[in-house]
Each structure stands twice: as C-alpha cells, then as structure tokens.
Amino acid sequence: MKTKTTATSLQEKIAIVLESDVKPFLAMHGGSAELKNVEEGIVTLKLTGACHGCSMAAITFQMGVEQLLIDKFPDEIMGLEYE
C-alpha cells in the first residue's frame, strides 16, 4: 500500500504508516502496535493485543512490520525493536 504523507518528523511519518498500513494488517489477527520511541534512527514498537506473547510475533515483526518500515524509510531507519 502506498501511503503519502506531509508529516515532517520521522516519528510523525512512522505513526501515519502504522495507522494506515500496519495496524489494519495486525488487526486481522487480533493484534496491534504502538509507537513507543524513535531515537537516532532506532524505532521501538510495542506489540499489543493478540500479538503480545504470540509465538509468531517475532516473524510477523521481522518479515512484515520491520521490512515495511525500512522499505518506506530506508535512509532514516537504522533498526527496529519491539516489546
């Protein structure tokens, strides 16, 4: 999904992509994600709902959420972490 944004900060841009692309995907499985922090190119998310504690959370995060955000912001995101 292509998301266009007029947001200026990386945190604002990530929040928009989370709302439009990530959360609907996770919601199909009863989960969600919250943006906790963006610092020096490292994005920290909290997986919630059914994602929290799910055995597939790491794979969903790496292959879905992390890849999507890095693809959208390759020059701004240096890495992602999740709680």
ROSE-4610 file (N, C-alpha, C; in Angstrom, 1 decimal, always signed):
// ROSE-4610
residu = [M/M/M/K/K/K/T/T/T/K/K/K/T/T/T/T/T/T/A/A/A/T/T/T/S/S/S/L/L/L/Q/Q/Q/E/E/E/K/K/K/I/I/I/A/A/A/I/I/I/V/V/V/L/L/L/E/E/E/S/S/S/D/D/D/V/V/V/K/K/K/P/P/P/F/F/F/L/L/L/A/A/A/M/M/M/H/H/H/G/G/G/G/G/G/S/S/S/A/A/A/E/E/E/L/L/L/K/K/K/N/N/N/V/V/V/E/E/E/E/E/E/G/G/G/I/I/I/V/V/V/T/T/T/L/L/L/K/K/K/L/L/L/T/T/T/G/G/G/A/A/A/C/C/C/H/H/H/G/G/G/C/C/C/S/S/S/M/M/M/A/A/A/A/A/A/I/I/I/T/T/T/F/F/F/Q/Q/Q/M/M/M/G/G/G/V/V/V/E/E/E/Q/Q/Q/L/L/L/L/L/L/I/I/I/D/D/D/K/K/K/F/F/F/P/P/P/D/D/D/E/E/E/I/I/I/M/M/M/G/G/G/L/L/L/E/E/E/Y/Y/Y/E/E/E]
num = [1/1/1/2/2/2/3/3/3/4/4/4/5/5/5/6/6/6/7/7/7/8/8/8/9/9/9/10/10/10/11/11/11/12/12/12/13/13/13/14/14/14/15/15/15/16/16/16/17/17/17/18/18/18/19/19/19/20/20/20/21/21/21/22/22/22/23/23/23/24/24/24/25/25/25/26/26/26/27/27/27/28/28/28/29/29/29/30/30/30/31/31/31/32/32/32/33/33/33/34/34/34/35/35/35/36/36/36/37/37/37/38/38/38/39/39/39/40/40/40/41/41/41/42/42/42/43/43/43/44/44/44/45/45/45/46/46/46/47/47/47/48/48/48/49/49/49/50/50/50/51/51/51/52/52/52/53/53/53/54/54/54/55/55/55/56/56/56/57/57/57/58/58/58/59/59/59/60/60/60/61/61/61/62/62/62/63/63/63/64/64/64/65/65/65/66/66/66/67/67/67/68/68/68/69/69/69/70/70/70/71/71/71/72/72/72/73/73/73/74/74/74/75/75/75/76/76/76/77/77/77/78/78/78/79/79/79/80/80/80/81/81/81/82/82/82/83/83/83]
x = [+0.8/+0.0/+0.9/+0.6/+1.4/+0.8/+1.5/+1.0/+1.7/+1.0/+1.7/+1.4/+2.5/+2.4/+3.0/+2.5/+3.0/+3.7/+3.8/+4.4/+5.9/+6.5/+7.8/+8.8/+8.5/+9.4/+9.3/+10.3/+10.3/+9.2/+9.1/+8.1/+6.7/+6.4/+5.1/+4.9/+5.9/+5.7/+5.5/+6.2/+6.0/+4.6/+4.2/+2.8/+1.8/+1.9/+0.9/+0.9/+2.1/+2.2/+1.7/+1.9/+1.4/-0.1/-0.7/-2.2/-2.8/-2.1/-2.7/-2.4/-1.2/-0.7/-0.5/+0.1/+0.5/-0.7/-1.4/-2.4/-3.6/-4.0/-5.0/-4.6/-3.3/-2.8/-2.8/-2.3/-2.2/-3.6/-4.5/-5.9/-6.6/-6.3/-6.9/-6.6/-5.6/-5.3/-5.4/-6.1/-6.4/-5.3/-4.4/-3.2/-3.2/-2.2/-1.9/-0.5/-0.1/+1.2/+1.1/+2.0/+2.1/+3.5/+3.6/+4.9/+5.4/+6.5/+7.0/+8.0/+8.9/+10.1/+10.7/+11.3/+12.2/+13.4/+14.5/+15.7/+16.9/+17.6/+18.8/+18.6/+17.4/+17.1/+16.7/+16.5/+16.0/+14.6/+13.7/+12.3/+11.9/+11.2/+10.7/+9.2/+8.7/+7.3/+6.9/+5.6/+5.1/+4.0/+4.1/+3.1/+2.0/+0.8/-0.3/-1.4/-2.4/-3.5/-3.0/-3.5/-3.1/-1.6/-1.0/+0.4/+1.3/+0.9/+1.7/+1.8/+3.0/+3.1/+2.9/+2.5/+2.3/+3.6/+3.6/+4.8/+5.3/+4.4/+4.7/+5.1/+5.0/+5.3/+6.6/+7.6/+9.0/+9.0/+8.4/+8.4/+7.5/+6.3/+5.5/+6.2/+6.9/+7.6/+8.7/+9.5/+10.7/+10.2/+9.4/+9.0/+8.0/+7.2/+6.1/+6.4/+6.3/+6.4/+7.7/+8.8/+10.1/+10.5/+10.2/+10.5/+9.7/+8.5/+7.6/+8.2/+8.5/+9.0/+10.4/+11.3/+12.6/+12.5/+11.6/+11.4/+10.9/+10.0/+9.4/+10.4/+11.3/+12.2/+13.6/+14.2/+15.5/+16.7/+16.6/+17.6/+17.5/+16.4/+16.1/+16.0/+15.6/+15.5/+16.8/+17.4/+18.6/+18.3/+17.2/+16.8/+15.5/+14.9/+13.6/+13.8/+13.0/+13.0/+11.5/+11.1/+9.8/+9.7/+8.7/+8.5/+7.3]
y = [-1.2/+0.0/+1.2/+2.2/+3.4/+4.5/+4.9/+6.0/+7.2/+8.3/+9.6/+10.4/+11.2/+11.9/+13.3/+14.2/+15.6/+15.8/+14.8/+14.8/+15.2/+15.8/+16.3/+15.4/+15.0/+14.3/+12.8/+12.0/+10.6/+10.0/+10.4/+9.9/+10.1/+11.3/+11.5/+10.6/+10.5/+9.6/+8.2/+7.7/+6.3/+6.1/+7.1/+7.0/+6.9/+7.6/+7.6/+6.2/+5.7/+4.3/+3.3/+3.4/+2.4/+2.4/+3.6/+3.7/+3.2/+3.5/+3.2/+1.8/+1.3/+0.0/-1.1/-0.8/-1.9/-2.3/-1.4/-1.7/-2.5/-2.1/-3.0/-4.4/-4.6/-5.9/-6.7/-6.1/-6.8/-7.1/-6.1/-6.3/-7.5/-7.9/-9.1/-10.3/-10.3/-11.4/-11.0/-9.9/-9.5/-8.8/-8.3/-7.6/-6.1/-5.4/-4.0/-3.7/-2.5/-2.0/-0.5/-0.2/+1.2/+1.7/+2.9/+3.5/+4.0/+3.5/+3.9/+5.0/+4.8/+5.8/+5.7/+6.9/+7.0/+7.8/+7.2/+7.9/+7.4/+8.4/+8.1/+7.0/+7.0/+6.0/+4.7/+4.5/+3.2/+3.4/+2.6/+2.7/+1.6/+2.0/+1.0/+0.9/-0.3/-0.5/-1.4/-1.3/-2.3/-3.0/-4.4/-5.2/-5.5/-5.3/-5.4/-6.4/-6.6/-7.5/-8.9/-9.6/-11.0/-11.1/-10.0/-10.1/-10.2/-9.6/-9.7/-11.1/-11.7/-13.0/-14.1/-13.8/-14.7/-15.3/-16.6/-17.3/-16.9/-16.3/-15.8/-14.4/-13.7/-12.2/-11.8/-12.5/-12.2/-12.3/-13.3/-13.4/-12.4/-12.1/-11.1/-9.7/-9.5/-8.2/-8.1/-9.1/-9.0/-9.0/-9.9/-10.1/-9.1/-8.6/-7.7/-6.3/-6.0/-4.6/-4.0/-4.7/-4.1/-3.9/-4.9/-4.7/-3.6/-3.5/-2.4/-1.0/-0.8/+0.5/+0.8/-0.2/+0.0/+0.3/-0.4/-0.1/+1.3/+1.8/+3.1/+4.2/+4.0/+5.0/+4.5/+4.0/+3.4/+4.2/+5.5/+6.4/+7.0/+6.7/+7.3/+6.3/+5.0/+4.0/+3.1/+3.0/+2.2/+0.8/+0.7/-0.5/-0.4/-1.6/-1.6/-2.6/-2.3/-3.1/-3.2/-4.3/-4.4/-5.0/-4.6/-5.0/-6.0]
z = [+0.0/+0.0/+0.0/-0.8/-0.9/+0.0/+0.9/+1.8/+1.6/+1.2/+1.0/+2.3/+2.6/+3.9/+3.7/+4.5/+4.5/+5.9/+6.7/+8.0/+7.8/+8.8/+8.7/+9.5/+10.7/+11.5/+11.2/+11.4/+11.2/+12.1/+13.3/+14.2/+13.7/+13.1/+12.5/+11.3/+10.5/+9.3/+9.6/+10.6/+11.1/+11.7/+12.5/+13.1/+12.0/+10.9/+9.8/+9.1/+8.9/+8.2/+9.2/+10.5/+11.4/+11.3/+11.3/+11.3/+10.0/+8.9/+7.5/+7.0/+7.4/+6.8/+7.8/+8.9/+9.9/+10.7/+11.4/+12.3/+11.6/+10.4/+9.8/+9.5/+9.2/+8.9/+10.2/+11.3/+12.6/+13.2/+12.9/+13.4/+12.9/+11.7/+11.1/+12.0/+12.8/+13.7/+15.2/+15.4/+16.8/+17.5/+16.7/+17.3/+16.9/+17.5/+17.1/+17.5/+17.2/+17.6/+18.0/+18.9/+19.4/+19.2/+18.7/+18.5/+19.9/+20.4/+21.7/+21.6/+20.7/+20.6/+19.2/+18.9/+17.7/+18.1/+18.1/+18.6/+17.8/+17.2/+16.4/+15.4/+14.7/+13.7/+14.2/+15.5/+16.0/+16.4/+15.9/+16.2/+17.2/+18.2/+19.2/+19.1/+19.0/+18.9/+20.0/+20.5/+21.4/+20.7/+20.7/+20.1/+21.1/+20.8/+21.7/+21.2/+22.0/+21.7/+21.5/+20.5/+20.3/+19.9/+19.4/+19.1/+20.3/+21.4/+22.6/+23.1/+23.2/+23.7/+22.6/+21.4/+20.4/+19.9/+19.7/+19.2/+17.8/+17.1/+15.7/+15.7/+16.8/+16.9/+16.3/+16.6/+16.0/+14.5/+14.0/+12.5/+11.9/+12.4/+11.9/+12.0/+13.1/+13.2/+12.2/+12.1/+11.1/+9.7/+9.3/+7.9/+7.4/+8.4/+8.0/+8.4/+9.7/+10.2/+9.9/+10.3/+10.1/+8.7/+7.8/+6.4/+5.8/+6.1/+5.6/+5.9/+7.2/+7.6/+7.0/+7.0/+6.4/+4.9/+4.2/+2.8/+2.6/+3.4/+3.3/+3.7/+4.6/+5.1/+5.2/+4.1/+4.1/+4.5/+4.3/+4.7/+6.1/+6.8/+8.1/+9.2/+8.9/+10.0/+9.9/+11.0/+11.1/+11.7/+12.4/+13.0/+13.8/+14.1/+14.8/+16.0/+17.1/+18.2/+18.6/+19.3/+19.8/+21.2/+21.9/+23.3/+23.3]
